[in-house]
Structures are given as C-alpha cells and as structure tokens.
Amino acid sequence: MNWLEFALVHVDEPCTVQVEAPGRGPVPVGPCVIAHRPDGATVLCPPDTVAPPGSRITLPAGETVEVVTTVHLDAFGTRLPEHQQLDVTDRRPARGFCRTTGRPA
C-alpha cells in the first residue's frame, strides 16, 4: 500500500495543507492526515514532502502552525507506508478536518 492509498482509506476526506519551507514559497501538499495531541498536532504527509523545522504549514481551516520536528519514516517492518511525520507547534487545528475513520489498517 502506498501513501495515497493509505490516506484515502484512513481519513473521512483527503486534506491538503500549504507548506512554506524557509526561503521557499507555499506549496500544496496532500493528501495528509492530521493527528491531534494534547500539546499540538502531528501532520503525516507524502514521503517527498519538504518541510524542515521552521517551515510554516497552513492547515485546511486557515490556521498557520510551525514545524518543530520532521521525521522521514520508512515502511520497513510496519503496516504504514513510507511517509513524512511533521510535529507542529501547540496550536490546535480547527475541528472538522482530517478526522480518522477508525477503520483498521
């Protein structure tokens, strides 16, 4: 299963975010999955996403957050496909976008 297939199976609707890496203009990236945490959010993106720490992400509701940590995750030995994990600042994204479906992987 590739990232596109995974995202379309595990979210109610595909989400696209705008990523603005330092020194670059905004680029649409998707489909993404947004997972809420008590101290912020994690944005899971396609594996070719370029968003180093300090990048700004505009979420579907229009809120802008900043990337704190970027991790490239390979699919080796997991049920997840290769993807980028972006941990963002503690501002919570608006409700109603990229809710997980609860369907098993």
Wavefront OBJ file of the C-alpha trace (Angstrom):
o trace
v 0.000 0.000 0.000
v 1.406 3.419 -0.916
v 0.833 6.719 0.929
v -2.072 7.851 -1.282
v -3.955 4.570 -0.785
v -3.288 4.658 2.975
v -4.503 8.240 3.397
v -7.662 7.691 1.361
v -8.564 4.621 3.440
v -7.897 6.192 6.861
v -9.445 9.662 6.643
v -13.019 10.794 6.018
v -11.848 13.232 3.358
v -8.408 13.946 1.887
v -6.700 17.019 3.351
v -4.302 19.316 1.581
v -2.093 21.720 3.521
v 0.149 24.552 2.311
v 3.800 24.081 3.294
v 6.176 27.035 3.204
v 9.761 25.929 3.836
v 12.278 28.650 4.772
v 13.283 30.568 1.639
v 10.544 28.982 -0.497
v 7.008 29.889 -1.444
v 3.941 27.953 -0.276
v 3.392 24.552 -1.912
v 0.199 22.461 -1.659
v 0.888 19.051 -0.078
v -1.548 16.183 0.229
v -3.222 14.041 0.999
v -2.264 14.495 4.631
v -3.545 13.027 7.885
v -3.658 15.300 10.933
v -3.432 13.607 14.337
v -4.239 15.753 17.385
v -2.126 15.536 20.547
v -2.678 17.313 23.883
v 0.319 19.578 23.150
v -0.223 20.133 19.424
v -0.600 18.045 16.313
v 1.270 15.704 14.016
v 0.818 16.065 10.270
v 1.524 12.894 8.287
v 2.380 13.695 4.660
v 3.552 12.040 1.436
v 7.164 10.812 1.574
v 8.514 13.515 -0.780
v 7.307 16.418 1.396
v 9.985 19.048 2.101
v 9.288 20.742 5.444
v 12.344 21.188 7.682
v 11.928 22.590 11.206
v 10.884 26.225 10.986
v 8.618 25.638 7.988
v 5.119 27.086 8.208
v 2.066 24.961 7.467
v -1.351 26.419 6.705
v -3.999 23.907 7.744
v -7.313 23.442 5.866
v -9.131 25.770 8.304
v -6.614 28.539 7.538
v -4.621 28.322 10.785
v -0.834 28.560 10.414
v 1.457 26.403 12.559
v 5.216 25.891 12.612
v 7.096 22.623 12.108
v 9.137 21.698 15.176
v 10.368 18.238 14.119
v 10.493 16.395 10.785
v 10.958 12.626 10.595
v 11.083 10.510 7.427
v 9.593 7.094 8.203
v 10.286 4.067 6.021
v 7.753 1.273 5.650
v 10.199 -1.469 6.624
v 8.583 -3.849 9.107
v 5.460 -1.760 9.695
v 1.927 -1.624 8.357
v 2.385 2.055 7.471
v 3.702 3.145 4.067
v 6.729 5.430 3.720
v 5.793 8.996 4.764
v 6.929 12.240 6.432
v 5.893 12.977 10.018
v 5.763 16.686 10.872
v 5.289 17.628 14.532
v 3.907 21.162 14.759
v 3.514 23.843 17.433
v 0.924 23.569 20.182
v -1.801 25.483 18.337
v -4.661 23.065 17.757
v -6.097 22.737 14.254
v -9.777 23.537 13.875
v -12.267 20.685 14.327
v -13.782 19.045 11.292
v -10.751 18.361 9.091
v -8.922 15.068 8.565
v -10.713 13.068 11.228
v -9.599 9.457 11.350
v -12.281 6.985 10.389
v -11.484 4.356 12.989
v -11.161 1.745 10.251
v -8.424 -0.809 10.955
v -5.248 -0.614 8.889
l 1 2 3 4 5 6 7 8 9 10 11 12 13 14 15 16 17 18 19 20 21 22 23 24 25 26 27 28 29 30 31 32 33 34 35 36 37 38 39 40 41 42 43 44 45 46 47 48 49 50 51 52 53 54 55 56 57 58 59 60 61 62 63 64 65 66 67 68 69 70 71 72 73 74 75 76 77 78 79 80 81 82 83 84 85 86 87 88 89 90 91 92 93 94 95 96 97 98 99 100 101 102 103 104 105
